[in-house]
Amino acid sequence: MLTKTRILRGLGICLSLLLIAAPGSSVQGQGLIDSDLTGDATTLSHQMFLPVIQQGSEATADVGAAAAAAATLCPPASFVNNLNLAKNPSFEIIGPKGSPVSSPKGNPNPGPSAAQDWVMHTSNTFAKVTSELLPTTVPGGQGGARMLHFIADGNEGGIYQLLPTTPAKQKLMFSVWVYVRRGHVAIQSSSGNQGPGAWSTKIGEWEQLRICTDGTVPTNMLVIYNQDPTGGDFSVDRVEVRQTP
């Protein structure tokens, strides 16, 4: 059972947007916001996820050129093993309710998404959320045949997945590819009071977001969600959660 917590600036964190930022720009932790957390793996409360970093500047190079810089910001380049801790990372398996699946306005616990092992989340005002599986357009040829498309009518609409909790604080690299049509997409490594986060800066093109933890913060959950009060529309694919030395 989760309890009331407070979002604080993350400690002991390496994080990066897979971008080359403009000179003088910064991405940093911020915010001090109350959050009531109740529920289990599939029915977590509406006030769960909150922004933990500010937006980075617009990229000055394409994703391919940016990858090398991000590897420096979010080391290491190698992993402990080849295991991807994320379940259904390319959204190939349809969820128990099929696709598409929607949760109407007023429902605080939207339940399973269109993809197995991924749960939908809504806003503090219980806005409508919808997810569906579509043919993927992610670059690189490393995804499967599908991607997950998500529409949030309010803030904090998105998907999340519980991760192994032993040990509770691990050294992990989280990587997600997102295509944002409207709003901003944020990712973070836990549901509560500590941990890194990064959010998107591009509209109408694929962008890789990546964060790393150093073993001092909780890594119980991967959260991918909209951070725009007017709503959001995005696709996601090629999720990776890997152990780092």
C-alpha positions as CSV (number, residue, x, y, z in Angstrom):
1,M,0.0,0.0,0.0
2,L,1.4,3.4,-1.0
3,T,1.2,6.2,1.5
4,K,1.1,10.0,1.3
5,T,4.4,11.4,0.1
6,R,6.0,14.6,-1.1
7,I,7.8,15.1,-4.4
8,L,11.3,16.4,-3.7
9,R,14.2,17.2,-5.8
10,G,15.9,13.9,-6.9
11,L,19.2,13.1,-5.3
12,G,22.1,11.1,-6.6
13,I,20.9,11.2,-10.2
14,C,22.3,11.1,-13.7
15,L,19.7,12.1,-16.3
16,S,19.6,13.1,-19.9
17,L,17.3,14.0,-22.8
18,L,18.8,12.4,-25.8
19,L,19.4,15.9,-27.3
20,I,22.2,18.4,-27.8
21,A,21.0,21.4,-25.8
22,A,21.7,25.0,-26.8
23,P,24.6,26.6,-25.0
24,G,23.7,27.8,-21.5
25,S,20.6,25.6,-21.2
26,S,20.0,23.3,-18.3
27,V,17.8,20.4,-17.2
28,Q,17.4,20.2,-13.4
29,G,15.2,18.9,-10.6
30,Q,12.5,21.2,-9.2
31,G,9.2,21.2,-7.5
32,L,7.8,20.5,-4.0
33,I,4.3,19.1,-4.4
34,D,2.0,17.0,-2.2
35,S,0.7,13.8,-3.6
36,D,-1.8,11.2,-2.1
37,L,-0.9,7.7,-3.2
38,T,-3.2,4.8,-2.7
39,G,-3.8,1.5,-4.5
40,D,-2.1,-1.5,-6.0
41,A,-0.4,-2.4,-9.3
42,T,-3.5,-1.7,-11.4
43,T,-5.5,0.8,-9.4
44,L,-3.1,3.6,-8.3
45,S,-4.6,6.9,-7.4
46,H,-5.1,9.9,-9.7
47,Q,-2.6,12.1,-7.8
48,M,0.4,9.9,-8.3
49,F,2.8,11.3,-10.8
50,L,4.1,14.9,-10.8
51,P,6.8,16.8,-12.7
52,V,10.3,16.5,-11.2
53,I,12.4,18.4,-13.8
54,Q,12.0,21.4,-16.0
55,Q,12.0,21.3,-19.7
56,G,15.3,21.3,-21.6
57,S,16.0,23.6,-24.5
58,E,15.2,22.7,-28.1
59,A,17.7,20.4,-29.7
60,T,20.3,21.8,-32.1
61,A,21.0,18.5,-33.9
62,D,19.0,15.5,-34.9
63,V,18.5,12.4,-32.8
64,G,21.3,10.5,-34.4
65,A,23.9,13.2,-33.7
66,A,22.5,13.6,-30.2
67,A,23.0,10.0,-29.1
68,A,26.7,10.3,-28.5
69,A,26.3,13.3,-26.2
70,A,23.6,11.6,-24.2
71,A,25.7,8.5,-23.7
72,T,28.2,10.8,-21.9
73,L,25.5,12.4,-19.8
74,C,23.9,9.1,-18.9
75,P,26.8,6.6,-18.5
76,P,27.8,3.8,-19.0
77,A,27.7,2.6,-22.5
78,S,27.6,-1.0,-21.4
79,F,25.2,-3.0,-19.2
80,V,25.5,-5.7,-16.7
81,N,23.7,-8.2,-19.0
82,N,21.4,-8.3,-22.0
83,L,18.2,-8.5,-19.9
84,N,15.6,-5.8,-20.5
85,L,13.6,-5.5,-17.3
86,A,10.6,-3.9,-19.0
87,K,7.8,-6.3,-19.9
88,N,6.2,-6.0,-23.3
89,P,8.7,-3.3,-24.2
90,S,7.7,-2.9,-27.8
91,F,3.9,-3.2,-27.2
92,E,3.6,-6.4,-29.2
93,I,1.1,-8.1,-26.9
94,I,-2.5,-6.8,-26.7
95,G,-3.9,-6.1,-23.3
96,P,-6.8,-7.9,-21.6
97,K,-9.3,-5.3,-22.8
98,G,-8.2,-5.3,-26.4
99,S,-7.3,-2.3,-28.5
100,P,-8.4,0.5,-28.5
101,V,-9.3,0.9,-24.8
102,S,-10.7,4.1,-23.2
103,S,-11.5,5.3,-19.7
104,P,-14.3,7.9,-19.6
105,K,-14.1,11.2,-17.8
106,G,-14.8,10.8,-14.1
107,N,-13.0,7.4,-13.6
108,P,-10.1,7.7,-11.2
109,N,-8.6,4.3,-12.0
110,P,-8.5,3.7,-15.8
111,G,-7.0,0.2,-15.5
112,P,-5.1,-1.8,-18.2
113,S,-4.0,-0.1,-21.4
114,A,-4.2,-1.6,-24.9
115,A,-0.9,-3.2,-24.2
116,Q,-0.4,-6.1,-21.8
117,D,1.6,-5.2,-18.6
118,W,1.0,-1.5,-19.0
119,V,-1.6,0.4,-16.9
120,M,-3.2,3.7,-17.8
121,H,-3.2,6.7,-15.5
122,T,-5.4,9.8,-15.6
123,S,-5.4,13.4,-14.2
124,N,-6.4,14.8,-10.8
125,T,-9.7,15.7,-12.4
126,F,-10.2,12.2,-13.9
127,A,-9.9,13.2,-17.5
128,K,-10.7,10.8,-20.3
129,V,-7.7,8.7,-21.5
130,T,-7.4,6.4,-24.5
131,S,-4.8,3.9,-25.7
132,E,-4.4,1.8,-28.8
133,L,-1.9,-0.3,-30.6
134,L,-0.9,0.9,-34.1
135,P,1.8,-0.1,-36.7
136,T,5.0,1.4,-35.5
137,T,6.9,4.2,-37.2
138,V,9.8,4.3,-34.7
139,P,13.2,4.7,-36.4
140,G,16.1,2.3,-36.2
141,G,14.3,-0.9,-37.0
142,Q,14.8,-2.2,-33.5
143,G,11.2,-2.1,-32.3
144,G,8.6,-4.7,-33.1
145,A,5.6,-4.3,-35.4
146,R,3.6,-2.1,-33.0
147,M,3.7,1.1,-31.0
148,L,1.3,2.3,-28.3
149,H,-0.7,5.5,-29.1
150,F,-2.0,7.4,-26.1
151,I,-4.5,10.4,-25.9
152,A,-4.9,12.3,-22.7
153,D,-7.6,14.8,-22.3
154,G,-5.8,16.4,-19.3
155,N,-2.6,16.5,-17.3
156,E,-0.7,13.4,-16.1
157,G,-2.4,11.0,-18.5
158,G,-0.2,8.1,-19.5
159,I,1.0,4.6,-18.8
160,Y,3.2,3.0,-16.2
161,Q,4.6,-0.4,-15.3
162,L,5.8,-1.8,-12.0
163,L,9.4,-3.0,-11.9
164,P,11.2,-5.6,-9.8
165,T,11.6,-4.2,-6.3
166,T,14.6,-6.4,-5.1
167,P,16.8,-4.6,-4.5
168,A,14.6,-1.5,-3.9
169,K,17.2,0.9,-5.2
170,Q,19.1,-0.2,-8.3
171,K,21.5,1.2,-10.8
172,L,19.3,1.3,-14.0
173,M,19.1,3.0,-17.3
174,F,15.6,3.8,-18.6
175,S,15.2,4.5,-22.3
176,V,12.0,5.4,-24.1
177,W,11.2,6.6,-27.7
178,V,8.3,9.0,-27.9
179,Y,6.5,10.8,-30.8
180,V,4.6,13.8,-29.4
181,R,1.8,15.3,-31.5
182,R,0.5,17.5,-28.7
183,G,1.6,18.3,-25.1
184,H,4.8,17.2,-23.4
185,V,5.8,13.6,-22.4
186,A,7.8,13.0,-19.2
187,I,9.4,9.8,-17.9
188,Q,10.4,9.0,-14.4
189,S,11.8,6.0,-12.5
190,S,9.5,5.8,-9.5
191,S,6.0,6.6,-8.4
192,G,6.9,8.7,-5.4
193,N,9.2,11.1,-3.6
194,Q,12.6,10.5,-5.3
195,G,14.1,9.8,-8.6
196,P,15.1,11.3,-11.9
197,G,12.9,12.4,-14.7
198,A,13.2,13.8,-18.2
199,W,10.7,15.2,-20.7
200,S,10.3,15.8,-24.4
201,T,11.1,18.9,-26.3
202,K,10.0,18.0,-29.8
203,I,6.7,17.9,-31.7
204,G,6.1,15.8,-34.7
205,E,9.2,13.7,-34.7
206,W,10.6,10.7,-32.7
207,E,12.7,11.5,-29.7
208,Q,14.6,9.3,-27.3
209,L,14.3,10.1,-23.6
210,R,16.8,8.5,-21.2
211,I,17.4,8.6,-17.4
212,C,19.9,6.8,-15.2
213,T,19.9,6.1,-11.5
214,D,22.9,5.5,-9.3
215,G,21.5,3.1,-6.7
216,T,20.4,5.8,-4.1
217,V,16.8,6.4,-5.3
218,P,13.8,4.0,-5.7
219,T,13.4,2.3,-9.0
220,N,10.0,0.7,-8.5
221,M,8.2,1.9,-11.6
222,L,8.6,3.2,-15.1
223,V,6.2,6.1,-15.8
224,I,5.5,7.6,-19.2
225,Y,2.9,10.3,-19.1
226,N,1.7,13.7,-20.5
227,Q,2.7,16.9,-18.6
228,D,0.4,19.5,-20.2
229,P,-2.8,20.6,-18.5
230,T,-4.5,21.0,-21.9
231,G,-4.0,17.3,-22.7
232,G,-1.6,15.4,-24.9
233,D,-1.3,13.0,-27.8
234,F,1.8,10.8,-28.2
235,S,3.1,7.4,-29.3
236,V,5.7,5.3,-27.5
237,D,7.9,2.4,-28.5
238,R,11.3,0.7,-27.8
239,V,11.2,0.8,-24.0
240,E,14.4,-0.4,-22.2
241,V,15.2,-0.8,-18.5
242,R,18.7,-2.2,-18.1
243,Q,21.1,-2.8,-15.2
244,T,24.2,-0.7,-15.2
245,P,27.5,-1.4,-13.4
